[in-house]
Amino acid sequence: MANKLIKFNFNGEFIPELESLSKSHPIAEVNTMYFTSVHSRITDLKTDTYLAETIANYLGTVDTLHLFVGKTTKNQYVAEYQKPGKDEIQICIGAVTGGSFVFKTGCISEETGVLSQYDAGHKGTIFVMDMFPKTAEDKEASICISDLHAFRVEDESYSKAMCKLFNNIYYRVKDEKSTSPVTYVNEPKKISQNDIDRVEIGRIFCGVPKVFSRLSVLPLEDLDEEVDIPSSSASELRNMYLLDTERVLTEEEEKRVPDLGEWYVVPEWSKKTAKRISTSKKFRKSIGNILLYGPSGTGKTEG
């Protein structure tokens, strides 16, 4: 079992947004189904500080750093991690091979775009977050995540859920006696610009990418699921894919909106295009223009 690439940090120096975690319960007091006989080495330790912050950012309960986690169209996991005030963006591509994660990793300067080698002095948080979507599939981990969504950051229940989730991850990543280990190859490979350029994001778990910015046609859809586009009339679809939910059209703008009767069946390509444009507003490079082409009378204007 790998034990050097990921180093857990227990110094208790939580960011102000997670200060309540400094009063959290020692791991030994938070039971987990993966608790093993080697507890003596962590009995007095508390929730990991770096991991707590990245998980809180992943779940959206705090917004303190740049974190992006996604899945590519080739079923690889990708992650970006950047601390506030730092020019360096840590990046990672993880692929599951033979049941273990194999990583390619590096760092990019946000200012110059220069790609450099990953510094072995890092704690390895980028690797934990790259594996997090897979780690979170565990039943106990998913319950903890639901609790973190349900409670406020300052609540005691939030602290307990964070401790338990961390405990779950700690044992599964670090303990060879775990009944549900998350295994990885301890030597990451160097990442190249070609590796970055080939990444096409098919699913986003959290954040907005700065480096892995090439998105697939439907960036938020699970690649394993079919896209469900409702069969609706024009009037029902009118408010379904709004670009700005708070914006009210002026009287002049209202006059420019076509009034299609209930007889009109909205074509599938039109609904899919509307969804793609609406979804793209979540990303840095949103869709600003579209081009419709085809012979006259095929429904371009109405669609």
C-alpha positions in Angstrom: 0.0 0.0 0.0 1.4 3.4 -0.9 2.3 5.5 2.1 4.5 8.4 0.9 2.7 10.3 -1.9 -0.2 11.5 0.3 0.8 13.0 3.7 -2.0 13.9 6.1 -1.6 17.1 8.1 -3.0 17.4 11.6 -1.6 20.7 12.9 -5.1 22.0 13.7 -4.5 25.4 11.9 -7.9 25.6 10.2 -8.9 28.5 8.1 -11.4 31.0 9.9 -14.3 29.6 7.8 -13.7 26.2 9.4 -12.6 27.4 12.8 -15.3 25.3 14.5 -13.5 22.2 13.3 -10.6 23.1 15.7 -13.0 22.1 18.5 -14.0 18.9 16.6 -14.0 15.4 18.1 -10.8 13.3 18.0 -11.0 10.6 15.4 -11.2 7.9 18.1 -14.5 9.3 19.2 -16.0 9.2 15.7 -16.7 5.6 14.7 -16.3 4.4 11.1 -16.9 1.0 9.6 -13.2 1.0 8.4 -11.7 1.6 11.9 -9.0 -1.1 12.4 -6.6 -2.3 15.1 -3.9 0.2 14.2 -5.7 3.1 15.9 -3.0 3.8 18.4 -1.0 6.0 16.0 -3.9 8.4 15.4 -6.0 8.3 18.6 -5.1 11.9 19.5 -5.3 13.3 16.1 -8.1 15.4 14.6 -9.5 16.2 11.2 -6.9 17.0 8.6 -6.7 20.7 7.9 -5.9 20.8 4.2 -8.3 18.0 3.4 -11.1 19.6 5.4 -10.8 22.8 3.4 -10.7 21.1 0.0 -13.7 18.9 0.9 -15.6 22.0 2.1 -14.8 23.7 -1.2 -15.8 20.6 -3.2 -19.2 20.6 -1.5 -19.6 24.4 -1.8 -20.0 25.0 2.0 -17.0 27.4 1.8 -15.3 29.2 -1.1 -11.7 29.8 -0.2 -9.5 28.4 -2.9 -9.5 27.3 -6.5 -10.6 23.6 -6.8 -11.8 21.9 -9.9 -12.6 18.1 -10.1 -14.0 16.5 -13.2 -14.2 13.4 -15.3 -13.0 13.2 -18.9 -14.7 11.6 -21.9 -12.2 8.8 -21.6 -13.2 8.1 -17.9 -10.1 9.7 -16.4 -10.4 11.9 -13.3 -8.8 15.4 -13.4 -8.2 17.9 -10.6 -6.9 21.4 -10.2 -5.9 22.9 -6.8 -4.6 26.4 -6.1 -4.2 28.1 -2.7 -5.1 31.8 -2.4 -2.3 34.2 -3.3 -0.3 31.4 -5.0 0.6 31.6 -8.7 1.0 27.8 -8.9 -1.9 25.6 -10.0 -1.4 21.9 -9.1 -3.0 19.7 -11.8 -3.6 15.9 -11.9 -4.9 13.3 -14.3 -5.8 10.0 -12.6 -6.7 6.8 -14.4 -7.8 3.6 -12.7 -5.6 0.7 -13.9 -5.8 -2.7 -12.4 -7.9 -1.4 -9.6 -5.4 1.3 -8.6 -5.1 5.0 -9.5 -2.2 6.0 -11.7 -1.5 9.7 -11.7 0.1 12.2 -14.0 0.8 15.4 -12.3 2.5 18.8 -12.6 2.1 22.5 -11.8 1.3 25.4 -14.0 2.0 29.1 -13.4 -1.2 31.0 -13.7 0.7 34.1 -14.8 3.0 32.6 -17.5 1.3 29.3 -18.3 4.6 27.5 -17.9 4.3 23.8 -17.0 6.7 22.5 -14.3 7.3 19.3 -12.3 5.2 18.5 -9.2 7.0 19.4 -6.0 7.4 16.3 -3.8 7.2 18.6 -0.8 3.4 19.1 -1.3 1.0 17.2 1.0 -0.6 15.4 -1.9 -4.1 17.0 -1.4 -4.4 17.1 -5.2 -4.3 13.3 -5.4 -6.9 12.8 -2.6 -9.3 15.2 -4.5 -8.6 13.6 -7.8 -9.8 10.3 -6.3 -12.6 11.9 -4.3 -15.5 11.2 -6.7 -14.5 7.5 -6.6 -13.9 7.5 -2.9 -17.3 9.2 -2.3 -19.1 6.3 -3.9 -18.6 4.4 -0.7 -21.9 4.1 1.3 -20.5 5.5 4.6 -18.7 8.4 2.7 -21.9 9.3 0.9 -23.8 9.5 4.1 -21.2 11.8 5.6 -21.4 14.0 2.5 -25.2 14.2 2.8 -24.7 15.3 6.4 -22.2 18.0 5.4 -24.8 19.4 2.9 -27.5 19.3 5.6 -25.7 21.2 8.3 -24.1 24.7 8.6 -20.4 24.9 8.9 -20.5 26.1 12.5 -22.8 23.3 13.6 -21.4 20.5 15.8 -23.0 17.9 13.4 -21.0 19.4 10.5 -17.8 18.9 12.5 -18.7 15.3 13.3 -19.6 14.5 9.7 -16.3 16.0 8.5 -14.3 14.0 11.1 -16.1 10.8 10.1 -15.6 11.5 6.4 -11.9 12.2 6.9 -11.6 9.1 9.1 -13.2 7.1 6.3 -10.7 8.5 3.7 -7.7 8.2 6.0 -8.2 4.5 6.7 -9.1 3.6 3.2 -6.1 5.5 1.7 -3.5 4.8 4.3 -4.3 1.5 6.0 -3.6 -1.8 4.3 -6.0 -3.5 6.7 -9.0 -1.5 5.5 -11.8 -3.6 4.1 -12.4 -1.1 1.3 -9.0 0.4 0.3 -8.4 3.2 -2.2 -5.2 2.2 -3.8 -2.8 4.2 -5.9 0.6 3.9 -7.5 3.1 5.8 -5.4 5.2 7.3 -8.2 3.2 9.8 -10.3 4.2 10.3 -13.9 5.1 13.6 -15.4 2.3 15.4 -17.2 2.9 16.9 -20.6 1.2 19.7 -22.5 0.0 17.1 -24.9 -1.7 15.3 -22.0 -3.4 18.5 -21.0 -4.5 19.3 -24.6 -6.1 15.8 -25.0 -8.3 16.2 -21.9 -11.9 16.8 -22.8 -14.2 17.3 -19.8 -17.3 15.2 -19.9 -18.5 15.7 -16.3 -17.9 18.3 -13.7 -18.1 17.5 -10.0 -17.0 20.9 -8.6 -15.6 24.2 -9.6 -14.7 25.8 -12.9 -11.6 24.7 -14.8 -8.7 27.1 -15.5 -6.4 24.6 -17.1 -8.5 21.7 -18.3 -10.9 24.1 -20.1 -11.9 22.0 -23.1 -15.4 20.8 -22.5 -17.4 18.2 -24.2 -20.7 19.0 -25.9 -22.8 18.3 -22.8 -20.4 19.2 -20.0 -22.6 18.4 -17.0 -24.1 15.2 -18.1 -23.0 11.8 -16.8 -21.4 10.0 -19.7 -23.0 6.8 -18.6 -26.5 8.2 -18.7 -28.7 9.3 -21.6 -29.6 12.9 -21.8 -33.3 13.4 -20.8 -34.7 16.3 -22.9 -38.3 16.8 -22.0 -40.9 16.7 -24.8 -42.6 20.0 -24.2 -44.5 22.7 -26.0 -42.9 26.1 -26.8 -44.7 27.8 -23.9 -43.6 25.2 -21.4 -40.0 25.5 -22.5 -39.9 29.3 -22.5 -38.5 29.6 -18.9 -36.7 26.2 -18.7 -33.2 27.3 -19.9 -32.9 30.9 -18.8 -29.5 32.6 -19.0 -30.3 35.0 -16.1 -33.2 34.0 -13.8 -33.5 37.5 -12.4 -33.5 39.5 -15.6 -36.8 40.9 -16.7 -37.3 41.6 -20.4 -38.2 45.1 -21.5 -41.4 45.8 -23.4 -39.4 46.2 -26.6 -37.6 42.9 -26.0 -40.9 41.1 -25.3 -42.1 42.1 -28.7 -39.1 40.4 -30.3 -40.0 37.0 -28.6 -41.9 34.9 -31.2 -45.3 33.8 -30.1 -45.5 30.2 -31.2 -48.8 28.4 -30.7 -49.3 25.1 -28.9 -49.5 23.4 -32.3 -45.7 24.0 -32.7 -43.5 21.0 -31.7 -40.1 22.2 -30.6 -37.4 20.2 -32.4 -34.9 18.2 -30.4 -31.9 20.1 -31.8 -33.4 23.3 -30.6 -34.0 22.1 -27.0 -30.5 20.5 -26.8 -28.9 23.8 -28.1 -30.8 25.8 -25.5 -29.6 23.5 -22.8 -26.0 23.7 -23.9 -26.0 27.5 -24.0 -27.7 27.7 -20.6 -25.2 25.2 -19.1 -22.2 26.9 -20.6 -22.8 30.0 -18.5 -21.3 28.2 -15.6 -17.9 28.1 -17.3 -15.3 30.7 -18.2 -15.7 30.1 -21.9 -19.5 30.2 -22.3 -21.3 29.9 -25.6 -21.9 33.4 -26.9 -22.9 32.7 -30.5 -24.4 29.9 -32.6 -24.7 29.3 -36.3 -27.7 27.6 -37.9 -27.3 26.3 -41.4 -29.5 24.4 -43.8 -31.8 24.8 -46.8 -34.7 27.3 -46.8 -37.9 26.1 -45.1 -36.2 23.6 -42.8 -37.3 25.5 -39.6 -34.1 27.4 -38.7 -36.0 30.6 -37.9 -38.8 29.0 -35.9 -36.4 26.7 -34.1 
